[in-house]
Amino acid sequence: MGLRRYAGNLALLVPPFGWLTVFYLGSLFILLLSAFWQVDSMTGEIVHDWTLDNFRVLFSDVTYRIVAQRTIGIAVLVTLTDIVLAWPLAWVIARKVGPRLKLLLLVLVALPLWSSMLARIYAWRLILGHDGVLNWFLHEAGLPGQSIAFTNVALWLVFSYLWLPFMVMPLIAALERIPASLLDAAGDMGATPSQVLRTVILPLAVPGMAAGSIFTFAVTLGDYVTPMLVGGAGSDFVGNVVYSNVGVSGNVPFAAAFSLLLLVVVAGYMLVARRFGAFDGT
């Protein structure tokens, strides 16, 4: 009986793990290999000779360093912004409303995810454009117009909007897990609301923030469509460099080397997030 159960479990696990190994881990392995190859300048063919030239160019060229710093910096800024924006909404949904209103608010949080990402990005272009909704509102209010369209500021705003639901959901789950009795006990012991927030709620909500930050940080880091549509001349992300090297110049090895940088950064971030309990059931 035990052998049959083991064989049944193995039969269930082999297809998904086989798919993961062949198509995901296999492709990552090929990506790793191709990062050490190079392109023949005369023929444009990929030469399968081991070299570190791609990484030397990557770390010596100031342009690529600026692109990497911009990508990581905006990803961090978007993550911090979404944490700040998510807290009030997550707290109200998790602790302050009844079941019906809670369901309605959850649907409203998830509603943008049901529409096309391109539609949401173009909606922001209409808002932030020179003749857009924001400038119209500022003009009606007697305030000077803005010129943040196609800048890194616009990129930060759009990214923060796009990925906010990915921060709200894990934070709600973390706040729901805090026992009400624990908060009552802290109040009975004389703790002020700010002390309860600082010493009880925040530490217990850290795993939810860490879990949400993985989504906001990683998806911002790897995006290249939003910088193309919303950013300006100085808003290229790593993904845009990878896209141009693959689709325009055909330099797949260099694109693979730059892609590995993103993988290393995301892997390091996930290790840090794990230390804060991001994978502890949130």
Secondary structure, 3 states (H helix, E strand, C coil): CHHHHHHHHHHHHHHHHHHHHHHHHHHHHHHHHHCCCEECCCCCCEECCCCCHHHHHHHHCHHHHHHHHHHHHHHHHHHHHHHHHHHHHHHHHHHHCCHHHHHHHHHHHHHHHHCCHHHHHHHHHHHHCCCCHHHHHHHHCCCCCCCCCCCHHHHHHHHHHHHHHHHHHHHHHHHHCCCHHHHHHHHHCCCCHHHHHHHHHHHHHHHHHHHHHHHHHHHHHHCCHHHHHHCCCCCCCHHHHHHHHHHCCCCHHHHHHHHHHHHHHHHHHHHHHHHCCCCCCC
